Amino acid sequence: MKEITANEVQHLIDQGKKLNLIDVREVDEVQAGHIPDVMHIPLGLLEFRLHELNKNESYIMVCRSGARSGRATQLLEDNGFDASNMAGGMLAWEGKVQI
């Protein structure tokens, strides 16, 4: 499974790169604070919403600590998507947070 650090994600955002970030935390967790412009798909719903994603795009999966997003990354990879897990999740995120 591919991983990317929170600092690497922040650096790409600072460079103006368009990233496809998917936050797989629960609704209340996302409402408490999330990376701006992130797509929210709770982990339990991800397999049912794969049709919303594009296999020609790359995705970075985000959760609180990296465990759920790791499972999400594996699910996407198993279904033919290019996905990376943001290691450390929001606990490692030092960038801007939107509430």
N, C-alpha and C positions, 0 to 999 in steps of 0.2 A: 504494500500500500504506500502510495506517495504521501509525503507530509510536507507542510510548509509552516514556518514559524509565524507567530503573530507579528514579529518585527518585519519579516519579509513581506507579509500582506500589507502592513502599514507603508512600507517603502514603495510598493507597487502603486498603492492608492495615491501617495504623495507625488509620484511621477505622472499621475493622470491616467493610469491604466484602467480600463473598464473591466472590472472583475465580476464574476458571477458567484456571489457569496450566498450560501443557503444556511440559515440558522435553524437547527433542528431541535431547539429547546421548546419547552411548553410555553403557551401563551403568556402566562404570568411572568415567566423569566424574561421573555423578550420585551414585554412592556416595562420591565424594571430597567432596561437599558440594552441597546444593541448597536452594532456597527451601522452607520448611516447607509441607506440604499440596499440593505440586505434583504433577500427574499426569505420569508418565514414559511417553513414547512415542518411541522412537528415530526419527529422521527417515526412515530406510530402511523402517520399518514403518508410517509414518503413513497412507499411502494405503490400506493394507490394514485399518486400524482406524478409518476414518472413520465406520463404522456405530456406533461406541461414543459418538460425539459427537452433540450436539443442535443442530440448526440454529436453534433459538430462543434459544440461549445465545451469549454473546460469549467469545472465547478470546484469551489473551495467550500468545504463543509465546516460549520462552526457549531460548538455547543458550549457548555460551561467549562469543562475541563479537558475535553478531547476524546472522551470515551464514547459518547453517543455519536459524535461526528465521525469517529472511526468506524462504527457500525454502519453509518450512513454512507461513508466513502466506499466501504466494501460492497454494500447493496448496489450503489451506482456502478462500480466496476464490474460486478457480476452481471449487470444488465447492459454492458457495452458502452458505458459513459467514461469520460476522462475526468477523474475526480481526485482531489487532494484533501487531506485532513489538516485543519489548522491545529497544530500541536499546542497543547496547553489551554486551548479554548479561550473563552472570555476572561478567565483568570489570568491569562498571560497578556491580554490585550491592553495596551497603554495608549491607544489612539482615541480619537473622538468617539463619544457614545451618545446616541440619540435616545430620548425617552418618549 
